[in-house]
Amino acid sequence: MPVSLINYLTTIRFGEGAVAGIADDLGELDISRALVVTDRGVTEAGLVERVLADVPADRIAAVFDETPSNPTEDAAMAALTLYRDAGADGIIAVGGGSPIDLAKAIALLATHDGPLERYAAILGGVERITADVAPVLAVPTTAGTGSEVGRAALVTLSDGRKLGFISPHLIPRRAVCDPELTYGLPPALTAATGIDAISHCIETYLSPRDNPPAEAIALDGLRRAVQHIQAAVDDGRQPAARREMMMAALQGGLTFQKGLGAVHAISHPAGGIDGVALHHGMLNAVLLPHVLRFNATAAEYKYAALRHACGLTEDDDVADFFDRLVAALGLPPSLSVLGLPADAIPTVVDGALKDHSAATNPRPISREDVEKLVNAAY
């Protein structure tokens, strides 16, 4: 199928072979020397080499592939030093949500005075982020996070706090979505990132903010993901399944301005616990059915639309459906199996109540509610 050009929040080139146009993208964005931000896994898989195959060598200032599994302020500062020393004037982010979120933090720090925490959403930083953010071109290699078109970056600060940085100026100037880059993604990561996309579509749809166009996009993304996630897990080189999952992930990201909900409010601090590296998508997979049960009474008419998008009957339970789907995909059934220490639960509860996603859950959540949700998922 031909590559599509989509203009919605940012410019997106979508389709098999889309990476062939990155040199042109750099020219259109006035990036003369780009810092490539990625991680070791992406580099070792040969994906950076594929992405840059048609980019002249002199357009690449340097490659930073030390992105941790959850982006950190320390990594952002290290990459910022490389950005400045190499004379870069823009960034190509290659990978999943972590490299893309880290790239946003670097682009912010490259043009705004620190410290980074000054720009955190819960600390009043949204209005401090200006249009001067360095240009970012995002190339996702997973189908899940939607960060390539998202306005937020999640970064763990040096003091251990995992905070959200939110601004329309953080949306990458160009997203290059090539489904062929996901063909080698292992089944477990395909499942986890796919459920992440599903959780984005569901939570943004259920958000009480009024945005009908975004809701339509979210429901369509949910329909695509539910129909194709199992096929993508079973056969990672199935073109239609990979294409549909990448589109579903993109659509989830395009609806972020509606806000997320309790799934992400809990998974964000859980993903920042010291000493364990818990995958964001797997956390969402565990939490999603529990949160769906909690929110059911607050958005009954929207649950009818969720059932329709998932191909369910009016008598089917949405949360039970996702319990079965998570099990069929082979994802962990609980937070304890995933590896969350029991003594970290109070920290997760505290973090969830402070997280920016809590404000747009369709049903208000109290400390007692969060404790019950986390313990039920444990």
C-alpha positions as CSV (number, residue, x, y, z in Angstrom):
1,M,0.0,0.0,0.0
2,P,1.2,3.6,-0.7
3,V,2.6,5.8,2.1
4,S,0.0,8.1,3.4
5,L,0.5,11.8,4.4
6,I,-1.6,12.7,7.4
7,N,-1.9,16.2,9.0
8,Y,-3.5,16.0,12.4
9,L,-1.8,17.7,15.3
10,T,1.5,17.1,13.5
11,T,2.6,15.7,10.1
12,I,2.7,11.9,9.9
13,R,4.0,9.7,7.1
14,F,2.5,6.3,7.5
15,G,3.1,3.1,5.5
16,E,5.6,0.4,4.6
17,G,8.8,2.0,3.4
18,A,8.1,5.4,5.0
19,V,11.6,5.6,6.5
20,A,13.0,6.2,2.9
21,G,11.8,9.8,3.1
22,I,13.6,10.8,6.3
23,A,16.3,12.8,4.6
24,D,13.6,14.9,3.0
25,D,11.9,15.3,6.4
26,L,15.1,16.7,7.9
27,G,15.3,19.3,5.1
28,E,11.7,20.3,5.7
29,L,12.3,20.7,9.4
30,D,15.5,22.7,8.8
31,I,17.6,20.1,10.7
32,S,21.1,20.1,9.3
33,R,22.7,17.9,12.0
34,A,20.6,15.5,14.0
35,L,21.3,13.7,17.2
36,V,19.8,10.2,17.0
37,V,18.3,9.1,20.3
38,T,17.6,5.4,20.7
39,D,18.5,2.4,23.0
40,R,20.9,-0.5,22.8
41,G,18.2,-3.0,21.8
42,V,17.1,-1.0,18.8
43,T,20.7,-0.4,17.8
44,E,21.6,-4.1,18.1
45,A,18.6,-5.1,16.1
46,G,19.9,-3.1,13.2
47,L,16.9,-0.7,13.2
48,V,18.9,2.5,13.5
49,E,20.9,1.5,10.4
50,R,17.7,0.8,8.5
51,V,16.1,4.1,9.5
52,L,19.2,6.1,8.5
53,A,20.0,4.1,5.3
54,D,19.0,7.0,3.0
55,V,20.3,9.8,5.2
56,P,23.6,11.4,4.3
57,A,26.2,10.7,7.0
58,D,27.0,14.4,7.4
59,R,23.4,15.0,8.5
60,I,23.9,12.8,11.6
61,A,25.7,14.6,14.4
62,A,25.9,11.6,16.8
63,V,24.0,8.6,18.2
64,F,22.9,8.4,21.8
65,D,21.8,4.8,22.5
66,E,21.9,4.8,26.3
67,T,18.2,5.4,26.9
68,P,17.1,3.4,29.9
69,S,13.9,1.3,29.9
70,N,12.2,4.2,31.7
71,P,13.7,7.6,30.6
72,T,15.5,9.5,33.3
73,E,16.7,13.0,33.9
74,D,20.3,11.7,34.2
75,A,20.1,10.2,30.7
76,A,18.6,13.4,29.4
77,M,21.4,15.4,30.8
78,A,24.0,13.0,29.3
79,A,22.4,13.2,25.9
80,L,22.1,17.0,26.1
81,T,25.8,17.2,26.6
82,L,26.3,15.1,23.5
83,Y,23.7,17.2,21.6
84,R,25.6,20.4,22.3
85,D,29.1,19.0,21.8
86,A,28.2,17.5,18.5
87,G,26.6,20.7,17.2
88,A,23.2,19.1,16.7
89,D,20.2,21.3,15.9
90,G,17.5,18.6,16.0
91,I,16.7,15.0,17.1
92,I,15.7,11.8,15.4
93,A,14.1,9.5,18.0
94,V,14.1,5.8,17.0
95,G,12.5,3.2,19.2
96,G,9.5,2.8,21.6
97,G,8.2,5.3,24.0
98,S,11.3,5.5,26.1
99,P,13.6,7.0,23.4
100,I,10.9,9.2,22.1
101,D,10.0,10.6,25.5
102,L,13.7,11.1,26.3
103,A,14.1,12.9,23.0
104,K,11.4,15.3,24.0
105,A,13.1,16.0,27.3
106,I,16.4,16.7,25.5
107,A,14.7,19.0,23.0
108,L,13.1,20.9,25.9
109,L,16.4,21.2,27.8
110,A,18.3,22.2,24.7
111,T,16.2,25.4,24.4
112,H,14.9,26.1,27.9
113,D,16.8,26.9,31.1
114,G,16.8,24.1,33.7
115,P,16.2,22.4,36.0
116,L,13.9,19.9,34.2
117,E,11.4,19.7,37.1
118,R,10.5,23.3,36.4
119,Y,8.5,22.1,33.4
120,A,6.6,19.2,35.1
121,A,2.8,19.5,34.6
122,I,1.9,19.0,38.3
123,L,4.4,21.8,39.2
124,G,2.9,24.4,36.9
125,G,5.3,23.8,34.1
126,V,2.9,23.5,31.1
127,E,2.8,27.3,30.5
128,R,6.6,27.5,30.8
129,I,7.2,25.3,27.7
130,T,7.4,27.5,24.6
131,A,7.5,26.9,20.9
132,D,11.3,27.1,21.0
133,V,11.6,23.4,21.7
134,A,14.2,21.8,19.4
135,P,12.6,19.9,16.5
136,V,12.1,16.2,17.0
137,L,11.4,13.6,14.2
138,A,10.0,10.4,15.8
139,V,10.3,6.9,14.3
140,P,8.4,4.3,16.4
141,T,9.7,0.7,16.3
142,T,6.8,-0.6,18.5
143,A,3.1,-0.3,18.1
144,G,1.8,0.9,21.4
145,T,2.9,4.1,23.0
146,G,1.7,6.7,20.6
147,S,4.4,9.0,21.8
148,E,5.4,9.8,18.3
149,V,2.3,12.1,18.1
150,G,1.8,12.6,21.9
151,R,2.2,15.9,23.7
152,A,3.7,14.4,26.9
153,A,6.9,12.8,28.1
154,L,7.3,10.8,31.3
155,V,10.7,11.2,32.9
156,T,12.0,9.9,36.2
157,L,13.9,12.8,37.9
158,S,17.2,12.3,39.7
159,D,15.4,12.3,43.0
160,G,13.2,9.3,41.9
161,R,10.0,11.1,41.1
162,K,8.4,10.1,37.8
163,L,6.7,13.2,36.4
164,G,4.8,14.1,33.3
165,F,5.9,17.0,31.0
166,I,3.0,18.1,28.8
167,S,2.7,20.7,26.1
168,P,1.6,20.8,22.4
169,H,5.1,22.1,21.8
170,L,6.5,18.6,22.8
171,I,4.6,16.9,20.0
172,P,7.3,15.7,17.5
173,R,7.3,17.9,14.4
174,R,7.2,14.8,12.2
175,A,6.2,11.2,12.9
176,V,7.4,8.5,10.5
177,C,5.4,5.3,11.1
178,D,6.7,2.4,9.1
179,P,5.1,-0.9,10.1
180,E,8.0,-2.9,8.7
181,L,10.1,-1.7,11.6
182,T,7.9,-3.8,14.0
183,Y,8.2,-7.1,12.1
184,G,11.0,-8.3,14.5
185,L,9.3,-7.4,17.7
186,P,9.0,-10.5,20.0
187,P,5.6,-11.8,20.8
188,A,5.6,-10.7,24.5
189,L,6.5,-7.1,23.5
190,T,4.0,-7.1,20.7
191,A,1.3,-8.1,23.2
192,A,2.4,-5.6,25.8
193,T,2.7,-2.7,23.5
194,G,-0.5,-3.6,21.8
195,I,-2.4,-3.6,25.1
196,D,-0.8,-0.2,25.8
197,A,-2.4,1.1,22.6
198,I,-5.7,-0.4,23.6
199,S,-5.5,1.2,27.0
200,H,-4.9,4.6,25.4
201,C,-7.9,4.3,23.2
202,I,-10.1,3.1,26.0
203,E,-9.0,5.7,28.6
204,T,-9.1,8.7,26.3
205,Y,-12.5,7.6,25.1
206,L,-13.8,7.4,28.7
207,S,-12.3,10.7,29.7
208,P,-15.0,13.2,30.7
209,R,-13.5,15.9,28.5
210,D,-15.7,16.7,25.6
211,N,-14.0,16.0,22.3
212,P,-16.1,14.0,19.9
213,P,-13.6,13.9,17.0
214,A,-11.0,12.4,19.4
215,E,-13.5,9.9,20.7
216,A,-14.3,8.7,17.2
217,I,-10.6,8.2,16.6
218,A,-10.2,6.3,19.9
219,L,-13.0,3.9,19.1
220,D,-11.7,3.2,15.6
221,G,-8.2,2.5,17.1
222,L,-9.7,0.2,19.7
223,R,-11.6,-1.7,17.0
224,R,-8.4,-2.2,14.9
225,A,-6.3,-3.3,17.8
226,V,-8.8,-5.8,19.2
227,Q,-9.3,-7.3,15.8
228,H,-5.5,-7.7,15.0
229,I,-3.5,-8.0,18.2
230,Q,-3.7,-11.7,18.4
231,A,-2.6,-12.1,14.8
232,A,0.3,-9.8,15.3
233,V,1.4,-11.8,18.4
234,D,1.0,-15.1,16.6
235,D,2.8,-14.1,13.4
236,G,5.0,-11.0,13.8
237,R,5.6,-10.7,10.1
238,Q,1.9,-10.6,9.1
239,P,1.7,-7.3,7.2
240,A,-1.9,-6.5,7.7
241,A,-1.8,-7.2,11.4
242,R,1.4,-5.1,11.9
243,R,0.0,-2.2,9.9
244,E,-3.3,-2.2,11.8
245,M,-1.6,-2.3,15.2
246,M,0.7,0.6,14.2
247,M,-2.3,2.6,13.1
248,A,-4.2,1.7,16.4
249,A,-1.2,2.9,18.4
250,L,-1.0,6.1,16.3
251,Q,-4.7,6.7,16.9
252,G,-4.3,6.2,20.6
253,G,-1.6,8.9,20.6
254,L,-3.8,11.3,18.6
255,T,-6.4,11.3,21.3
256,F,-4.1,12.0,24.3
257,Q,-5.4,15.6,24.6
258,K,-8.5,14.1,26.1
259,G,-6.5,12.8,29.0
260,L,-6.1,9.3,30.3
261,G,-7.3,7.7,33.6
262,A,-6.7,5.5,36.5
263,V,-4.9,2.8,34.6
264,H,-2.1,5.2,33.7
265,A,-2.3,7.1,37.0
266,I,-1.3,3.9,38.7
267,S,1.0,2.5,36.1
268,H,3.1,5.7,35.9
269,P,4.4,5.5,39.5
270,A,4.6,1.7,39.4
271,G,6.9,2.0,36.5
272,G,9.2,4.4,38.4
273,I,9.8,2.1,41.4
274,D,13.6,1.8,42.1
275,G,15.2,-1.6,41.7
276,V,12.6,-3.0,39.3
277,A,12.0,-2.4,35.6
278,L,8.3,-3.0,35.0
279,H,7.1,-2.7,31.4
280,H,4.5,0.0,31.0
281,G,2.3,-2.0,28.7
282,M,2.4,-5.0,31.0
283,L,1.4,-2.9,33.9
284,N,-1.5,-1.5,31.9
285,A,-2.6,-5.0,30.9
286,V,-2.8,-6.1,34.5
287,L,-4.7,-2.9,35.6
288,L,-7.1,-2.4,32.7
289,P,-9.8,-5.0,33.7
290,H,-9.8,-3.8,37.3
291,V,-10.2,-0.1,36.3
292,L,-12.9,-1.0,33.8
293,R,-14.9,-2.6,36.5
294,F,-14.4,0.4,38.8
295,N,-15.5,2.9,36.1
296,A,-18.5,1.0,34.7
297,T,-21.1,2.8,36.7
298,A,-19.8,6.2,35.7
299,A,-20.0,5.8,31.9
300,E,-22.6,3.2,31.1
301,Y,-23.5,4.6,27.7
302,K,-19.9,4.7,26.7
303,Y,-19.4,1.1,27.7
304,A,-22.0,0.2,25.1
305,A,-19.8,1.8,22.5
306,L,-16.8,-0.1,23.8
307,R,-18.7,-3.4,23.5
308,H,-19.6,-2.5,19.9
309,A,-15.9,-1.6,19.0
310,C,-14.7,-4.9,20.6
311,G,-17.4,-7.0,18.7
312,L,-19.2,-7.9,21.9
313,T,-22.9,-8.4,22.5
314,E,-24.9,-6.1,24.8
315,D,-24.8,-8.8,27.5
316,D,-21.0,-9.2,27.5
317,D,-18.9,-7.7,30.2
318,V,-16.1,-5.5,28.9
319,A,-13.7,-6.1,31.8
320,D,-14.2,-9.9,31.5
321,F,-13.4,-9.6,27.8
322,F,-10.1,-8.0,28.5
323,D,-9.3,-10.5,31.3
324,R,-9.6,-13.2,28.7
325,L,-7.6,-11.3,26.1
326,V,-4.7,-10.6,28.5
327,A,-4.6,-14.3,29.4
328,A,-4.8,-15.3,25.7
329,L,-1.8,-13.1,24.9
330,G,0.2,-14.7,27.7
331,L,0.7,-11.5,29.7
332,P,1.2,-11.5,33.5
333,P,-2.1,-11.9,35.4
334,S,-1.1,-9.7,38.4
335,L,1.2,-7.0,39.7
336,S,2.9,-9.5,42.0
337,V,3.7,-11.9,39.2
338,L,4.9,-8.9,37.1
339,G,7.4,-8.2,39.9
340,L,6.0,-5.2,41.9
341,P,7.3,-5.5,45.5
342,A,4.5,-5.5,48.1
343,D,6.3,-2.8,50.1
344,A,6.1,-0.5,47.1
345,I,2.3,-0.3,47.1
346,P,2.1,2.8,49.4
347,T,4.5,4.6,47.0
348,V,2.4,3.6,44.0
349,V,-0.8,4.8,45.7
350,D,0.7,8.2,46.6
351,G,2.1,8.6,43.1
352,A,-1.2,7.7,41.5
353,L,-3.1,10.4,43.4
354,K,-0.6,13.0,42.3
355,D,-0.4,11.8,38.7
356,H,-1.9,14.1,36.0
357,S,-3.9,11.2,34.5
358,A,-6.0,10.8,37.7
359,A,-7.9,14.1,37.0
360,T,-9.5,12.7,33.8
361,N,-10.7,9.3,35.1
362,P,-14.4,9.1,34.4
363,R,-15.1,8.3,38.1
364,P,-13.3,10.4,40.8
365,I,-10.7,8.3,42.6
366,S,-9.9,8.6,46.3
367,R,-7.0,7.1,48.2
368,E,-9.2,4.2,49.3
369,D,-10.2,3.6,45.7
370,V,-6.6,3.5,44.5
371,E,-5.6,1.2,47.4
372,K,-8.5,-1.2,46.5
373,L,-7.6,-1.2,42.8
374,V,-3.9,-1.9,43.4
375,N,-4.6,-4.6,46.0
376,A,-7.1,-6.2,43.7
377,A,-4.6,-6.2,40.8
378,Y,-1.8,-7.5,43.1
